[in-house]
Amino acid sequence: MFTYLKIFGVLRLLLIATALVLMLLAPEPGSDAARSGWELIPTLIAPAMVPLVFMLLMFDFMMCRIRMHDDEHTRKNFRVISHTELATALLLLLVWIPFFLAIGR
C-alpha cells in the first residue's frame, strides 16, 4: 500500500483528498445557500470548488496518459495513477450532479 502512496506524490494525494472531502460536503439537492456560519462551506464554497477540482483531476489524468509513453517502468505507475484519478473524478461528478441539476430548476 505504501508503494502506491509513494508513486502518487504529495500533490496528487492532496488533490484526491480534496475531491474526497468535497464529496463528503455535498449538500442536499435544492437546499438554500447559507449566508453565514459553517453552513457557508457546503452551500457556497464547496460548489464553487467542485468544477475546479474536477478540471484539475482531468488535466492530471491527461498528463498521466501522455507520460505513460515514456518507458515501461513509468507506464505501470502512471496507469495506476490515471485510473485512480479518473475514478475519483467520476465519483465526484456522480455525487455532485444532483445538486447542480437542482440549481437549474
Biopython code that builds the backbone (N, CA, C, O; Angstrom):
import numpy as np
from Bio.PDB.StructureBuilder import StructureBuilder

atoms = [
    (1, "MET", "N", (0.824, -1.197, 0.000)),
    (1, "MET", "CA", (0.000, 0.000, 0.000)),
    (1, "MET", "C", (0.864, 1.254, 0.000)),
    (1, "MET", "O", (0.550, 2.225, -0.690)),
    (2, "PHE", "N", (1.949, 1.241, 0.768)),
    (2, "PHE", "CA", (2.803, 2.420, 0.814)),
    (2, "PHE", "C", (3.501, 2.665, -0.517)),
    (2, "PHE", "O", (3.877, 3.799, -0.816)),
    (3, "THR", "N", (3.680, 1.620, -1.320)),
    (3, "THR", "CA", (4.271, 1.816, -2.644)),
    (3, "THR", "C", (3.341, 2.637, -3.518)),
    (3, "THR", "O", (3.785, 3.511, -4.262)),
    (4, "TYR", "N", (2.043, 2.352, -3.424)),
    (4, "TYR", "CA", (1.086, 3.134, -4.213)),
    (4, "TYR", "C", (1.049, 4.578, -3.747)),
    (4, "TYR", "O", (0.946, 5.489, -4.568)),
    (5, "LEU", "N", (1.130, 4.798, -2.448)),
    (5, "LEU", "CA", (1.136, 6.163, -1.944)),
    (5, "LEU", "C", (2.406, 6.894, -2.354)),
    (5, "LEU", "O", (2.388, 8.103, -2.582)),
    (6, "LYS", "N", (3.500, 6.163, -2.446)),
    (6, "LYS", "CA", (4.766, 6.777, -2.824)),
    (6, "LYS", "C", (4.766, 7.196, -4.292)),
    (6, "LYS", "O", (5.305, 8.253, -4.622)),
    (7, "ILE", "N", (4.175, 6.395, -5.181)),
    (7, "ILE", "CA", (4.194, 6.760, -6.597)),
    (7, "ILE", "C", (3.239, 7.908, -6.913)),
    (7, "ILE", "O", (3.417, 8.595, -7.919)),
    (8, "PHE", "N", (2.236, 8.124, -6.077)),
    (8, "PHE", "CA", (1.299, 9.224, -6.327)),
    (8, "PHE", "C", (1.934, 10.580, -6.089)),
    (8, "PHE", "O", (1.735, 11.501, -6.882)),
    (9, "GLY", "N", (2.678, 10.720, -5.037)),
    (9, "GLY", "CA", (3.264, 12.008, -4.700)),
    (9, "GLY", "C", (2.311, 12.823, -3.839)),
    (9, "GLY", "O", (1.114, 12.544, -3.765)),
    (10, "VAL", "N", (2.862, 13.822, -3.200)),
    (10, "VAL", "CA", (2.108, 14.618, -2.231)),
    (10, "VAL", "C", (0.997, 15.426, -2.899)),
    (10, "VAL", "O", (-0.128, 15.451, -2.400)),
    (11, "LEU", "N", (1.292, 16.081, -4.012)),
    (11, "LEU", "CA", (0.287, 16.947, -4.635)),
    (11, "LEU", "C", (-0.898, 16.161, -5.176)),
    (11, "LEU", "O", (-2.042, 16.598, -5.055)),
    (12, "ARG", "N", (-0.633, 15.008, -5.771)),
    (12, "ARG", "CA", (-1.748, 14.191, -6.255)),
    (12, "ARG", "C", (-2.580, 13.666, -5.099)),
    (12, "ARG", "O", (-3.807, 13.619, -5.185)),
    (13, "LEU", "N", (-1.926, 13.275, -4.027)),
    (13, "LEU", "CA", (-2.672, 12.793, -2.865)),
    (13, "LEU", "C", (-3.526, 13.899, -2.264)),
    (13, "LEU", "O", (-4.655, 13.648, -1.842)),
    (14, "LEU", "N", (-3.004, 15.114, -2.221)),
    (14, "LEU", "CA", (-3.799, 16.240, -1.718)),
    (14, "LEU", "C", (-4.968, 16.553, -2.650)),
    (14, "LEU", "O", (-6.051, 16.906, -2.184)),
    (15, "LEU", "N", (-4.761, 16.427, -3.948)),
    (15, "LEU", "CA", (-5.848, 16.657, -4.899)),
    (15, "LEU", "C", (-6.948, 15.617, -4.726)),
    (15, "LEU", "O", (-8.131, 15.960, -4.726)),
    (16, "ILE", "N", (-6.571, 14.359, -4.580)),
    (16, "ILE", "CA", (-7.561, 13.298, -4.381)),
    (16, "ILE", "C", (-8.245, 13.461, -3.027)),
    (16, "ILE", "O", (-9.450, 13.234, -2.916)),
    (17, "ALA", "N", (-7.496, 13.851, -2.000)),
    (17, "ALA", "CA", (-8.086, 14.076, -0.677)),
    (17, "ALA", "C", (-9.076, 15.245, -0.726)),
    (17, "ALA", "O", (-10.128, 15.189, -0.091)),
    (18, "THR", "N", (-8.751, 16.291, -1.467)),
    (18, "THR", "CA", (-9.665, 17.417, -1.616)),
    (18, "THR", "C", (-10.953, 16.984, -2.304)),
    (18, "THR", "O", (-12.042, 17.401, -1.911)),
    (19, "ALA", "N", (-10.828, 16.155, -3.319)),
    (19, "ALA", "CA", (-12.022, 15.641, -4.005)),
    (19, "ALA", "C", (-12.868, 14.798, -3.059)),
    (19, "ALA", "O", (-14.096, 14.890, -3.080)),
    (20, "LEU", "N", (-12.234, 13.985, -2.236)),
    (20, "LEU", "CA", (-12.983, 13.162, -1.287)),
    (20, "LEU", "C", (-13.690, 14.018, -0.235)),
    (20, "LEU", "O", (-14.822, 13.719, 0.146)),
    (21, "VAL", "N", (-13.035, 15.071, 0.233)),
    (21, "VAL", "CA", (-13.672, 15.977, 1.197)),
    (21, "VAL", "C", (-14.858, 16.688, 0.548)),
    (21, "VAL", "O", (-15.899, 16.867, 1.180)),
    (22, "LEU", "N", (-14.703, 17.088, -0.703)),
    (22, "LEU", "CA", (-15.815, 17.735, -1.405)),
    (22, "LEU", "C", (-16.986, 16.786, -1.590)),
    (22, "LEU", "O", (-18.140, 17.215, -1.569)),
    (23, "MET", "N", (-16.707, 15.511, -1.768)),
    (23, "MET", "CA", (-17.797, 14.540, -1.871)),
    (23, "MET", "C", (-18.562, 14.446, -0.556)),
    (23, "MET", "O", (-19.784, 14.295, -0.553)),
    (24, "LEU", "N", (-17.844, 14.537, 0.554)),
    (24, "LEU", "CA", (-18.499, 14.478, 1.859)),
    (24, "LEU", "C", (-19.303, 15.743, 2.156)),
    (24, "LEU", "O", (-20.259, 15.705, 2.930)),
    (25, "LEU", "N", (-18.921, 16.854, 1.546)),
    (25, "LEU", "CA", (-19.588, 18.131, 1.804)),
    (25, "LEU", "C", (-20.777, 18.395, 0.891)),
    (25, "LEU", "O", (-21.395, 19.456, 0.984)),
    (26, "ALA", "N", (-21.108, 17.465, 0.021)),
    (26, "ALA", "CA", (-22.204, 17.694, -0.928)),
    (26, "ALA", "C", (-23.524, 17.894, -0.185)),
    (26, "ALA", "O", (-23.957, 17.014, 0.559)),
    (27, "PRO", "N", (-24.167, 19.054, -0.383)),
    (27, "PRO", "CA", (-25.451, 19.298, 0.288)),
    (27, "PRO", "C", (-26.595, 18.591, -0.432)),
    (27, "PRO", "O", (-26.428, 18.044, -1.522)),
    (28, "GLU", "N", (-27.734, 18.618, 0.196)),
    (28, "GLU", "CA", (-28.941, 18.043, -0.403)),
    (28, "GLU", "C", (-29.317, 18.856, -1.639)),
    (28, "GLU", "O", (-29.198, 20.081, -1.629)),
    (29, "PRO", "N", (-29.768, 18.194, -2.700)),
    (29, "PRO", "CA", (-30.209, 18.938, -3.886)),
    (29, "PRO", "C", (-31.384, 19.856, -3.542)),
    (29, "PRO", "O", (-32.327, 19.454, -2.860)),
    (30, "GLY", "N", (-31.305, 21.071, -4.019)),
    (30, "GLY", "CA", (-32.370, 22.032, -3.787)),
    (30, "GLY", "C", (-32.258, 22.794, -2.475)),
    (30, "GLY", "O", (-33.140, 23.591, -2.156)),
    (31, "SER", "N", (-31.196, 22.570, -1.708)),
    (31, "SER", "CA", (-31.052, 23.293, -0.442)),
    (31, "SER", "C", (-30.646, 24.742, -0.713)),
    (31, "SER", "O", (-29.959, 25.044, -1.689)),
    (32, "ASP", "N", (-31.089, 25.620, 0.172)),
    (32, "ASP", "CA", (-30.783, 27.040, 0.021)),
    (32, "ASP", "C", (-29.363, 27.337, 0.465)),
    (32, "ASP", "O", (-28.811, 26.642, 1.319)),
    (33, "ALA", "N", (-28.777, 28.364, -0.114)),
    (33, "ALA", "CA", (-27.425, 28.777, 0.241)),
    (33, "ALA", "C", (-27.454, 29.541, 1.564)),
    (33, "ALA", "O", (-28.283, 30.428, 1.768)),
    (34, "ALA", "N", (-26.545, 29.185, 2.445)),
    (34, "ALA", "CA", (-26.435, 29.876, 3.725)),
    (34, "ALA", "C", (-25.619, 31.150, 3.529)),
    (34, "ALA", "O", (-24.744, 31.215, 2.665)),
    (35, "ARG", "N", (-25.912, 32.139, 4.327)),
    (35, "ARG", "CA", (-25.210, 33.420, 4.218)),
    (35, "ARG", "C", (-24.179, 33.632, 5.316)),
    (35, "ARG", "O", (-23.386, 34.571, 5.243)),
    (36, "SER", "N", (-24.175, 32.768, 6.341)),
    (36, "SER", "CA", (-23.192, 32.912, 7.413)),
    (36, "SER", "C", (-23.042, 31.585, 8.141)),
    (36, "SER", "O", (-23.861, 30.678, 7.991)),
    (37, "GLY", "N", (-21.994, 31.492, 8.919)),
    (37, "GLY", "CA", (-21.765, 30.298, 9.718)),
    (37, "GLY", "C", (-21.092, 29.187, 8.930)),
    (37, "GLY", "O", (-20.649, 29.370, 7.796)),
    (38, "TRP", "N", (-21.031, 28.026, 9.576)),
    (38, "TRP", "CA", (-20.377, 26.872, 8.977)),
    (38, "TRP", "C", (-21.144, 26.310, 7.789)),
    (38, "TRP", "O", (-20.567, 25.599, 6.966)),
    (39, "GLU", "N", (-22.440, 26.617, 7.683)),
    (39, "GLU", "CA", (-23.223, 26.142, 6.546)),
    (39, "GLU", "C", (-22.777, 26.801, 5.239)),
    (39, "GLU", "O", (-23.137, 26.348, 4.153)),
    (40, "LEU", "N", (-22.000, 27.859, 5.354)),
    (40, "LEU", "CA", (-21.466, 28.556, 4.187)),
    (40, "LEU", "C", (-20.530, 27.648, 3.378)),
    (40, "LEU", "O", (-20.465, 27.753, 2.153)),
    (41, "ILE", "N", (-19.819, 26.770, 4.059)),
    (41, "ILE", "CA", (-18.831, 25.916, 3.378)),
    (41, "ILE", "C", (-19.506, 24.925, 2.421)),
    (41, "ILE", "O", (-19.138, 24.899, 1.247)),
    (42, "PRO", "N", (-20.481, 24.104, 2.863)),
    (42, "PRO", "CA", (-21.061, 23.148, 1.906)),
    (42, "PRO", "C", (-22.030, 23.771, 0.898)),
    (42, "PRO", "O", (-22.296, 23.169, -0.143)),
    (43, "THR", "N", (-22.561, 24.954, 1.182)),
    (43, "THR", "CA", (-23.560, 25.505, 0.269)),
    (43, "THR", "C", (-23.015, 26.544, -0.707)),
    (43, "THR", "O", (-23.623, 26.772, -1.753)),
    (44, "LEU", "N", (-21.891, 27.176, -0.396)),
    (44, "LEU", "CA", (-21.336, 28.182, -1.306)),
    (44, "LEU", "C", (-19.897, 27.896, -1.733)),
    (44, "LEU", "O", (-19.569, 27.999, -2.915)),
    (45, "ILE", "N", (-19.052, 27.543, -0.794)),
    (45, "ILE", "CA", (-17.631, 27.362, -1.112)),
    (45, "ILE", "C", (-17.393, 26.043, -1.852)),
    (45, "ILE", "O", (-16.712, 26.026, -2.877)),
    (46, "ALA", "N", (-17.943, 24.949, -1.346)),
    (46, "ALA", "CA", (-17.730, 23.643, -1.979)),
    (46, "ALA", "C", (-18.277, 23.592, -3.409)),
    (46, "ALA", "O", (-17.589, 23.075, -4.289)),
    (47, "PRO", "N", (-19.500, 24.112, -3.684)),
    (47, "PRO", "CA", (-19.968, 24.084, -5.086)),
    (47, "PRO", "C", (-19.089, 24.902, -6.035)),
    (47, "PRO", "O", (-19.025, 24.604, -7.228)),
    (48, "ALA", "N", (-18.420, 25.918, -5.521)),
    (48, "ALA", "CA", (-17.516, 26.685, -6.377)),
    (48, "ALA", "C", (-16.206, 25.938, -6.618)),
    (48, "ALA", "O", (-15.560, 26.132, -7.648)),
    (49, "MET", "N", (-15.816, 25.094, -5.679)),
    (49, "MET", "CA", (-14.556, 24.366, -5.810)),
    (49, "MET", "C", (-14.670, 23.093, -6.636)),
    (49, "MET", "O", (-13.678, 22.636, -7.203)),
    (50, "VAL", "N", (-15.862, 22.517, -6.713)),
    (50, "VAL", "CA", (-16.037, 21.239, -7.408)),
    (50, "VAL", "C", (-15.614, 21.303, -8.879)),
    (50, "VAL", "O", (-14.866, 20.429, -9.317)),
    (51, "PRO", "N", (-16.054, 22.293, -9.660)),
    (51, "PRO", "CA", (-15.594, 22.326, -11.062)),
    (51, "PRO", "C", (-14.085, 22.505, -11.191)),
    (51, "PRO", "O", (-13.472, 21.956, -12.106)),
    (52, "LEU", "N", (-13.484, 23.266, -10.284)),
    (52, "LEU", "CA", (-12.037, 23.467, -10.331)),
    (52, "LEU", "C", (-11.287, 22.175, -10.046)),
    (52, "LEU", "O", (-10.343, 21.833, -10.759)),
    (53, "VAL", "N", (-11.699, 21.461, -9.017)),
    (53, "VAL", "CA", (-11.043, 20.199, -8.664)),
    (53, "VAL", "C", (-11.280, 19.158, -9.750)),
    (53, "VAL", "O", (-10.381, 18.382, -10.071)),
    (54, "PHE", "N", (-12.474, 19.136, -10.312)),
    (54, "PHE", "CA", (-12.763, 18.201, -11.395)),
    (54, "PHE", "C", (-11.854, 18.462, -12.594)),
    (54, "PHE", "O", (-11.314, 17.522, -13.177)),
    (55, "MET", "N", (-11.682, 19.729, -12.965)),
    (55, "MET", "CA", (-10.820, 20.049, -14.097)),
    (55, "MET", "C", (-9.359, 19.744, -13.792)),
    (55, "MET", "O", (-8.627, 19.316, -14.684)),
    (56, "LEU", "N", (-8.918, 19.952, -12.557)),
    (56, "LEU", "CA", (-7.545, 19.590, -12.186)),
    (56, "LEU", "C", (-7.330, 18.083, -12.273)),
    (56, "LEU", "O", (-6.284, 17.629, -12.738)),
    (57, "LEU", "N", (-8.311, 17.312, -11.829)),
    (57, "LEU", "CA", (-8.205, 15.854, -11.942)),
    (57, "LEU", "C", (-8.143, 15.430, -13.408)),
    (57, "LEU", "O", (-7.356, 14.554, -13.768)),
    (58, "MET", "N", (-8.955, 16.035, -14.241)),
    (58, "MET", "CA", (-8.952, 15.684, -15.657)),
    (58, "MET", "C", (-7.649, 16.107, -16.343)),
    (58, "MET", "O", (-7.139, 15.398, -17.211)),
    (59, "PHE", "N", (-7.120, 17.255, -15.950)),
    (59, "PHE", "CA", (-5.850, 17.700, -16.522)),
    (59, "PHE", "C", (-4.717, 16.768, -16.115)),
    (59, "PHE", "O", (-3.887, 16.401, -16.946)),
    (60, "ASP", "N", (-4.678, 16.387, -14.854)),
    (60, "ASP", "CA", (-3.629, 15.480, -14.404)),
    (60, "ASP", "C", (-3.805, 14.094, -15.020)),
    (60, "ASP", "O", (-2.818, 13.416, -15.308)),
    (61, "PHE", "N", (-5.046, 13.670, -15.223)),
    (61, "PHE", "CA", (-5.305, 12.412, -15.921)),
    (61, "PHE", "C", (-4.722, 12.463, -17.335)),
    (61, "PHE", "O", (-4.083, 11.512, -17.784)),
    (62, "MET", "N", (-4.944, 13.571, -18.025)),
    (62, "MET", "CA", (-4.413, 13.723, -19.375)),
    (62, "MET", "C", (-2.878, 13.711, -19.369)),
    (62, "MET", "O", (-2.256, 13.090, -20.231)),
    (63, "MET", "N", (-2.279, 14.393, -18.405)),
    (63, "MET", "CA", (-0.821, 14.420, -18.324)),
    (63, "MET", "C", (-0.251, 13.035, -17.983)),
    (63, "MET", "O", (0.824, 12.677, -18.466)),
    (64, "CYS", "N", (-0.943, 12.274, -17.178)),
    (64, "CYS", "CA", (-0.501, 10.905, -16.873)),
    (64, "CYS", "C", (-0.570, 10.029, -18.115)),
    (64, "CYS", "O", (0.315, 9.207, -18.353)),
    (65, "ARG", "N", (-1.610, 10.204, -18.896)),
    (65, "ARG", "CA", (-1.722, 9.422, -20.134)),
    (65, "ARG", "C", (-0.599, 9.784, -21.113)),
    (65, "ARG", "O", (-0.107, 8.918, -21.836)),
    (66, "ILE", "N", (-0.200, 11.030, -21.139)),
    (66, "ILE", "CA", (0.911, 11.443, -22.001)),
    (66, "ILE", "C", (2.226, 10.859, -21.485)),
    (66, "ILE", "O", (3.036, 10.355, -22.263)),
    (67, "ARG", "N", (2.433, 10.928, -20.169)),
    (67, "ARG", "CA", (3.679, 10.412, -19.580)),
    (67, "ARG", "C", (3.775, 8.893, -19.642)),
    (67, "ARG", "O", (4.868, 8.352, -19.479)),
    (68, "MET", "N", (2.676, 8.189, -19.870)),
    (68, "MET", "CA", (2.717, 6.732, -19.961)),
    (68, "MET", "C", (3.546, 6.252, -21.146)),
    (68, "MET", "O", (3.949, 5.089, -21.182)),
    (69, "HIS", "N", (3.801, 7.106, -22.093)),
    (69, "HIS", "CA", (4.539, 6.714, -23.291)),
    (69, "HIS", "C", (6.047, 6.850, -23.123)),
    (69, "HIS", "O", (6.788, 6.638, -24.083)),
    (70, "ASP", "N", (6.522, 7.200, -21.920)),
    (70, "ASP", "CA", (7.962, 7.376, -21.711)),
    (70, "ASP", "C", (8.712, 6.052, -21.740)),
    (70, "ASP", "O", (9.483, 5.799, -22.665)),
    (71, "ASP", "N", (8.496, 5.213, -20.747)),
    (71, "ASP", "CA", (9.139, 3.902, -20.720)),
    (71, "ASP", "C", (8.264, 2.917, -19.952)),
    (71, "ASP", "O", (7.222, 3.289, -19.412)),
    (72, "GLU", "N", (8.692, 1.667, -19.909)),
    (72, "GLU", "CA", (7.871, 0.593, -19.333)),
    (72, "GLU", "C", (7.665, 0.760, -17.828)),
    (72, "GLU", "O", (6.575, 0.486, -17.327)),
    (73, "HIS", "N", (8.685, 1.201, -17.103)),
    (73, "HIS", "CA", (8.562, 1.338, -15.644)),
    (73, "HIS", "C", (7.558, 2.422, -15.274)),
    (73, "HIS", "O", (6.717, 2.221, -14.399)),
    (74, "THR", "N", (7.643, 3.562, -15.934)),
    (74, "THR", "CA", (6.702, 4.645, -15.613)),
    (74, "THR", "C", (5.305, 4.347, -16.140)),
    (74, "THR", "O", (4.323, 4.867, -15.611)),
    (75, "ARG", "N", (5.204, 3.523, -17.168)),
    (75, "ARG", "CA", (3.893, 3.199, -17.735)),
    (75, "ARG", "C", (2.991, 2.547, -16.700)),
    (75, "ARG", "O", (1.810, 2.881, -16.601)),
    (76, "LYS", "N", (3.543, 1.620, -15.932)),
    (76, "LYS", "CA", (2.747, 0.928, -14.915)),
    (76, "LYS", "C", (2.310, 1.898, -13.818)),
    (76, "LYS", "O", (1.159, 1.864, -13.383)),
    (77, "ASN", "N", (3.219, 2.757, -13.373)),
    (77, "ASN", "CA", (2.888, 3.725, -12.325)),
    (77, "ASN", "C", (1.825, 4.716, -12.784)),
    (77, "ASN", "O", (0.862, 4.983, -12.066)),
    (78, "PHE", "N", (2.007, 5.254, -13.976)),
    (78, "PHE", "CA", (1.049, 6.243, -14.459)),
    (78, "PHE", "C", (-0.286, 5.625, -14.836)),
    (78, "PHE", "O", (-1.302, 6.319, -14.839)),
    (79, "ARG", "N", (-0.307, 4.354, -15.149)),
    (79, "ARG", "CA", (-1.582, 3.679, -15.406)),
    (79, "ARG", "C", (-2.400, 3.612, -14.110)),
    (79, "ARG", "O", (-3.602, 3.877, -14.117)),
    (80, "VAL", "N", (-1.746, 3.259, -13.004)),
    (80, "VAL", "CA", (-2.439, 3.202, -11.707)),
    (80, "VAL", "C", (-2.918, 4.587, -11.306)),
    (80, "VAL", "O", (-4.048, 4.746, -10.843)),
    (81, "ILE", "N", (-2.068, 5.586, -11.482)),
    (81, "ILE", "CA", (-2.431, 6.959, -11.120)),
    (81, "ILE", "C", (-3.600, 7.444, -11.968)),
    (81, "ILE", "O", (-4.554, 8.014, -11.438)),
    (82, "SER", "N", (-3.537, 7.224, -13.274)),
    (82, "SER", "CA", (-4.595, 7.736, -14.148)),
    (82, "SER", "C", (-5.930, 7.044, -13.883)),
    (82, "SER", "O", (-6.975, 7.692, -13.925)),
    (83, "HIS", "N", (-5.913, 5.748, -13.612)),
    (83, "HIS", "CA", (-7.174, 5.056, -13.302)),
    (83, "HIS", "C", (-7.766, 5.540, -11.982)),
    (83, "HIS", "O", (-8.982, 5.687, -11.860)),
    (84, "THR", "N", (-6.911, 5.785, -11.002)),
    (84, "THR", "CA", (-7.393, 6.297, -9.711)),
    (84, "THR", "C", (-7.984, 7.690, -9.861)),
    (84, "THR", "O", (-9.042, 7.979, -9.301)),
    (85, "GLU", "N", (-7.315, 8.551, -10.606)),
    (85, "GLU", "CA", (-7.815, 9.909, -10.787)),
    (85, "GLU", "C", (-9.103, 9.934, -11.604)),
    (85, "GLU", "O", (-10.004, 10.723, -11.320)),
    (86, "LEU", "N", (-9.193, 9.082, -12.606)),
    (86, "LEU", "CA", (-10.426, 9.030, -13.392)),
    (86, "LEU", "C", (-11.594, 8.536, -12.541)),
    (86, "LEU", "O", (-12.702, 9.064, -12.639)),
    (87, "ALA", "N", (-11.352, 7.537, -11.719)),
    (87, "ALA", "CA", (-12.407, 7.034, -10.833)),
    (87, "ALA", "C", (-12.822, 8.095, -9.824)),
    (87, "ALA", "O", (-14.010, 8.245, -9.535)),
    (88, "THR", "N", (-11.857, 8.832, -9.286)),
    (88, "THR", "CA", (-12.167, 9.895, -8.329)),
    (88, "THR", "C", (-12.975, 11.003, -8.997)),
    (88, "THR", "O", (-13.941, 11.500, -8.419)),
    (89, "ALA", "N", (-12.593, 11.387, -10.195)),
    (89, "ALA", "CA", (-13.313, 12.447, -10.911)),
    (89, "ALA", "C", (-14.736, 12.021, -11.245)),
    (89, "ALA", "O", (-15.667, 12.813, -11.104)),
    (90, "LEU", "N", (-14.912, 10.793, -11.682)),
    (90, "LEU", "CA", (-16.260, 10.320, -11.998)),
    (90, "LEU", "C", (-17.129, 10.211, -10.753)),
    (90, "LEU", "O", (-18.317, 10.531, -10.791)),
    (91, "LEU", "N", (-16.546, 9.767, -9.661)),
    (91, "LEU", "CA", (-17.289, 9.698, -8.409)),
    (91, "LEU", "C", (-17.670, 11.094, -7.915)),
    (91, "LEU", "O", (-18.779, 11.303, -7.422)),
    (92, "LEU", "N", (-16.751, 12.042, -8.049)),
    (92, "LEU", "CA", (-17.049, 13.432, -7.679)),
    (92, "LEU", "C", (-18.204, 13.966, -8.523)),
    (92, "LEU", "O", (-19.098, 14.638, -8.009)),
    (93, "LEU", "N", (-18.179, 13.670, -9.794)),
    (93, "LEU", "CA", (-19.244, 14.115, -10.681)),
    (93, "LEU", "C", (-20.579, 13.473, -10.317)),
    (93, "LEU", "O", (-21.610, 14.146, -10.305)),
    (94, "LEU", "N", (-20.566, 12.189, -10.023)),
    (94, "LEU", "CA", (-21.812, 11.498, -9.671)),
    (94, "LEU", "C", (-22.408, 12.006, -8.364)),
    (94, "LEU", "O", (-23.629, 12.072, -8.220)),
    (95, "VAL", "N", (-21.560, 12.362, -7.421)),
    (95, "VAL", "CA", (-22.052, 12.853, -6.133)),
    (95, "VAL", "C", (-22.657, 14.252, -6.277)),
    (95, "VAL", "O", (-23.668, 14.553, -5.642)),
    (96, "TRP", "N", (-22.052, 15.107, -7.103)),
    (96, "TRP", "CA", (-22.474, 16.497, -7.180)),
    (96, "TRP", "C", (-23.490, 16.794, -8.283)),
    (96, "TRP", "O", (-24.127, 17.847, -8.249)),
    (97, "ILE", "N", (-23.656, 15.915, -9.241)),
    (97, "ILE", "CA", (-24.598, 16.179, -10.349)),
    (97, "ILE", "C", (-26.023, 16.471, -9.863)),
    (97, "ILE", "O", (-26.639, 17.397, -10.392)),
    (98, "PRO", "N", (-26.587, 15.740, -8.889)),
    (98, "PRO", "CA", (-27.952, 16.077, -8.434)),
    (98, "PRO", "C", (-28.066, 17.491, -7.884)),
    (98, "PRO", "O", (-29.075, 18.161, -8.106)),
    (99, "PHE", "N", (-27.051, 17.951, -7.174)),
    (99, "PHE", "CA", (-27.078, 19.310, -6.631)),
    (99, "PHE", "C", (-27.072, 20.341, -7.750)),
    (99, "PHE", "O", (-27.857, 21.288, -7.722)),
    (100, "PHE", "N", (-26.195, 20.166, -8.735)),
    (100, "PHE", "CA", (-26.110, 21.141, -9.825)),
    (100, "PHE", "C", (-27.345, 21.094, -10.722)),
    (100, "PHE", "O", (-27.745, 22.129, -11.255)),
    (101, "LEU", "N", (-27.945, 19.954, -10.900)),
    (101, "LEU", "CA", (-29.183, 19.881, -11.686)),
    (101, "LEU", "C", (-30.343, 20.560, -10.969)),
    (101, "LEU", "O", (-31.217, 21.140, -11.614)),
    (102, "ALA", "N", (-30.356, 20.492, -9.647)),
    (102, "ALA", "CA", (-31.430, 21.148, -8.873)),
    (102, "ALA", "C", (-31.294, 22.659, -8.934)),
    (102, "ALA", "O", (-32.293, 23.360, -8.772)),
    (103, "ILE", "N", (-30.119, 23.181, -9.158)),
    (103, "ILE", "CA", (-29.924, 24.631, -9.257)),
    (103, "ILE", "C", (-30.617, 25.166, -10.519)),
    (103, "ILE", "O", (-31.187, 26.257, -10.505)),
    (104, "GLY", "N", (-30.563, 24.401, -11.588)),
    (104, "GLY", "CA", (-31.145, 24.837, -12.851)),
    (104, "GLY", "C", (-32.662, 24.819, -12.873)),
    (104, "GLY", "O", (-33.264, 25.381, -13.789)),
    (105, "ARG", "N", (-33.291, 24.197, -11.902)),
    (105, "ARG", "CA", (-34.757, 24.115, -11.892)),
    (105, "ARG", "C", (-35.393, 25.316, -11.285)),
    (105, "ARG", "O", (-36.619, 25.392, -11.206)),
]
sb = StructureBuilder()
sb.init_structure("model")
sb.init_model(0)
sb.init_chain("A")
sb.init_seg("    ")
for serial, (resi, resn, name, xyz) in enumerate(atoms, 1):
    if name == "N":
        sb.init_residue(resn, " ", resi, " ")
    sb.init_atom(name, np.array(xyz, "f"), 0.0, 1.0, " ", f" {name:<3s}", serial, name[0])
structure = sb.get_structure()
